[in-house]
Amino acid sequence: PAESAEGQDSAEGHAGEGPAAQEGPDKRTAFNLAPPAKPVRLRMPAPLACRSTRAWLMLAAATGQPTRVSPCLMNDPIVDCVKMLIQIGASLTREDDGVTARPSVPVSAPDKVLYVGDSAWNFFLLLGHYLGRPSRAKFMGETSLKLADLSAVRHFLPAMGARLVHVVPKSDGLPARLECSGIIPDAVVMPADTPAELAEGILLAAPGYEHSLMMDLTGHPAQKTIFARTLPILRAAGAEVSVDGGLVRIHPTKLEIP
């Protein structure tokens, strides 16, 4: 015990010696974790927004025009969207961190079983495209869409000349069959309980409809979000859009995809 105590005192004595200990805490400048206060420039290109990426790919497919979208996030929703559009005839290729759309015939609305993945945005993008054409199709999806409540969508679609029928009894989600007359009304009111993505999918597809469509979003709680997600893209593509409060009218337009 005596030797241990003596050794401990000796160790503590040596630990307290040396230049750093002799100079005191105020004179130690070599060890400093505080970053220097000076300006820096960061170049960190972020991937494009996931929804906007898919909207541009949908417009490129619908018009058959070439474009290159990069850098993309390349997550499941975008990958599923690319596969979904290829199913209906789009000429898309995933390369590195982006997606290339090659010149092709504008996609139609084939009678097919279409897989939209697990994203409601994918489903509503394709739904808007089909609504403007006499068509029918069956939509399949993953768990979240199988469990989704699409009853508000089902109740609204007759106003757009279409019908959605759920395949699984007592289910309100996918899989579902869609039948469209292609007869679009001149004006439609979006009920407050319909998903914002439904209105967005219709607005993005509206330039390809046979005649103009006025959508009344006055009573929809997501009016600002719907406009923010669609109008900048439509205007950038050259769509003829007029907005008056919660009313938006989109005329048939030959889009020019950047």
C-alpha positions in Angstrom: 0.0 0.0 0.0 2.8 2.4 0.8 4.5 1.7 -2.4 1.3 2.1 -4.4 0.6 5.4 -2.8 4.1 6.6 -3.4 3.9 5.5 -7.1 0.6 7.2 -7.5 2.0 10.5 -6.1 4.9 10.2 -8.4 2.7 9.6 -11.4 0.6 12.5 -10.6 3.7 14.7 -10.1 5.0 13.8 -13.5 1.6 14.2 -15.1 1.5 17.8 -13.9 4.9 18.7 -15.2 5.9 19.6 -18.8 5.6 22.7 -21.0 1.8 22.7 -21.2 1.4 22.5 -17.4 4.1 25.1 -16.8 2.6 27.6 -19.3 -0.9 27.4 -17.9 -4.2 27.0 -19.6 -4.2 30.5 -21.1 -0.9 30.0 -23.1 -1.8 26.7 -24.8 -2.6 27.5 -28.4 -1.5 24.4 -30.3 -4.6 22.3 -29.3 -7.7 24.2 -30.5 -11.0 22.6 -31.6 -12.8 25.9 -32.4 -13.0 26.4 -36.2 -11.5 29.6 -37.7 -14.1 32.3 -38.4 -13.7 32.9 -42.1 -16.1 32.6 -45.1 -16.2 29.4 -47.1 -17.9 28.4 -50.4 -19.6 25.0 -50.7 -20.6 23.4 -54.0 -23.0 20.7 -53.2 -25.4 20.0 -56.1 -28.5 18.4 -54.6 -30.8 15.9 -56.4 -33.9 17.3 -58.1 -37.1 17.2 -56.2 -38.7 13.7 -56.3 -42.1 14.8 -57.4 -40.9 17.4 -60.0 -38.6 14.7 -61.5 -41.6 12.4 -62.0 -43.8 15.2 -63.3 -41.2 16.1 -66.0 -40.8 12.4 -67.0 -44.6 12.1 -67.3 -44.8 15.2 -69.5 -41.9 14.0 -71.7 -43.6 10.6 -72.1 -47.0 12.2 -72.9 -45.4 14.5 -75.6 -42.8 12.0 -76.9 -40.1 14.8 -76.5 -36.5 14.2 -75.5 -35.1 15.5 -72.2 -32.5 14.6 -69.6 -33.4 14.9 -65.9 -30.4 14.8 -63.5 -29.2 14.5 -60.9 -32.1 12.3 -59.7 -32.6 10.9 -56.2 -33.1 7.4 -57.8 -35.3 6.2 -54.9 -38.0 3.7 -55.2 -40.8 6.1 -56.3 -38.7 7.4 -59.2 -37.5 3.9 -60.3 -41.1 2.7 -60.1 -42.3 5.7 -62.1 -39.8 5.0 -64.9 -40.9 1.4 -65.1 -44.5 2.5 -65.1 -44.0 4.9 -68.0 -42.1 2.3 -69.9 -45.1 -0.1 -69.5 -47.3 2.4 -71.4 -44.7 2.9 -74.2 -42.3 5.6 -73.0 -38.7 5.5 -74.2 -36.8 6.1 -70.9 -33.4 5.0 -69.8 -31.8 5.2 -66.4 -28.1 6.2 -66.7 -25.9 6.9 -63.7 -27.6 9.6 -61.6 -30.3 10.6 -64.2 -33.0 9.5 -66.5 -33.0 10.2 -70.3 -36.2 10.4 -72.4 -35.5 9.7 -76.0 -37.7 11.0 -78.9 -40.7 8.7 -79.3 -44.3 8.5 -80.2 -46.4 10.1 -77.4 -47.6 7.5 -75.0 -51.2 6.3 -75.4 -53.5 4.8 -72.7 -53.2 1.0 -73.4 -55.4 -1.5 -71.8 -52.9 -3.1 -69.5 -52.2 -4.2 -65.9 -50.0 -1.4 -64.7 -47.7 -1.5 -61.6 -47.3 1.9 -59.9 -45.2 0.9 -56.9 -45.9 2.2 -53.5 -46.4 5.9 -54.3 -49.8 7.5 -54.6 -48.2 10.3 -56.7 -47.3 7.7 -59.4 -50.8 6.4 -59.4 -52.4 9.8 -59.7 -50.0 10.9 -62.4 -51.0 8.0 -64.6 -54.7 8.3 -63.6 -54.7 11.9 -64.9 -53.2 10.8 -68.2 -55.8 8.0 -68.6 -58.8 10.3 -67.8 -58.4 12.3 -70.9 -58.7 9.3 -73.2 -61.3 6.6 -73.9 -59.4 3.9 -72.0 -59.4 1.2 -69.4 -56.7 -0.3 -67.3 -56.0 -2.2 -64.1 -53.7 -0.6 -61.5 -51.5 -2.6 -59.1 -49.5 -1.3 -56.2 -47.6 -2.1 -53.0 -48.8 -2.2 -49.4 -49.5 1.5 -48.8 -51.7 1.6 -51.9 -53.4 -1.7 -51.1 -54.4 -0.3 -47.7 -55.2 3.3 -49.0 -58.7 4.7 -48.8 -59.5 5.7 -52.3 -63.2 6.0 -51.7 -63.1 9.8 -52.2 -61.4 9.3 -55.5 -64.0 6.7 -56.5 -66.9 9.0 -55.7 -65.3 11.9 -57.7 -64.3 10.2 -60.9 -67.8 10.0 -62.4 -67.6 13.8 -62.7 -64.6 13.2 -65.0 -66.5 10.6 -67.0 -64.7 7.7 -65.4 -65.3 4.8 -63.0 -62.9 3.1 -60.5 -63.8 -0.4 -59.4 -61.8 -2.1 -56.6 -60.9 -5.7 -57.3 -60.7 -6.9 -53.7 -64.2 -7.1 -52.1 -64.7 -4.5 -49.3 -61.4 -2.9 -50.2 -60.9 0.8 -50.9 -57.4 0.5 -52.3 -55.5 -1.1 -55.1 -55.8 -3.2 -57.2 -58.5 -1.4 -59.1 -59.9 -1.2 -62.6 -60.3 2.1 -64.3 -62.8 2.8 -67.1 -62.7 6.2 -68.8 -65.0 7.6 -71.4 -62.5 10.3 -72.3 -65.3 12.9 -72.1 -63.9 15.6 -69.8 -66.3 18.3 -68.5 -65.6 22.0 -69.1 -65.4 22.6 -65.3 -65.0 20.5 -62.3 -65.1 21.2 -58.5 -62.6 19.3 -56.4 -64.2 18.3 -53.1 -62.3 19.0 -50.0 -61.9 15.3 -49.2 -60.2 14.3 -52.4 -56.4 13.9 -52.3 -54.2 16.8 -53.4 -52.3 14.4 -55.6 -55.5 13.7 -57.6 -55.9 17.3 -58.5 -52.2 17.6 -59.3 -52.3 14.5 -61.6 -55.3 16.0 -63.5 -53.7 19.5 -63.9 -50.4 18.1 -65.2 -52.3 16.0 -67.8 -54.8 18.7 -68.7 -52.7 20.3 -71.6 -53.1 17.0 -73.4 -57.0 16.9 -73.1 -59.2 17.7 -76.1 -60.6 20.9 -74.7 -59.8 23.2 -71.8 -60.6 22.3 -68.2 -61.4 24.7 -65.4 -60.7 23.3 -61.9 -62.3 24.9 -58.9 -60.0 24.5 -55.8 -61.6 27.2 -53.8 -62.8 24.8 -51.1 -59.8 22.5 -51.1 -57.6 22.8 -48.1 -54.4 22.0 -50.1 -55.0 24.6 -52.8 -51.7 26.4 -52.3 -49.8 23.1 -52.3 -51.5 21.9 -55.5 -50.7 25.2 -57.3 -47.1 25.2 -56.0 -46.4 21.6 -57.3 -48.0 22.0 -60.7 -48.2 25.5 -62.1 -44.4 26.3 -62.2 -43.9 23.0 -64.1 -46.7 23.7 -66.5 -45.6 27.2 -67.2 -42.0 26.1 -67.7 -43.3 23.7 -70.4 -45.3 26.4 -72.1 -48.8 25.4 -71.0 -51.5 28.0 -71.4 -52.7 28.5 -67.8 -54.9 31.1 -66.2 -55.5 31.5 -62.5 -58.2 33.5 -60.7 -58.1 32.9 -57.0 -58.9 29.2 -56.5 -59.9 28.8 -60.1 -57.4 27.5 -62.6 -58.1 26.9 -66.3 -55.7 25.0 -68.5 -56.1 25.0 -72.3 -54.9 22.3 -74.7 -51.3 23.1 -75.5 -48.5 21.6 -77.4 -45.9 21.6 -74.7 -42.2 22.2 -75.2 -40.2 20.1 -72.7 -36.9 21.8 -71.7 
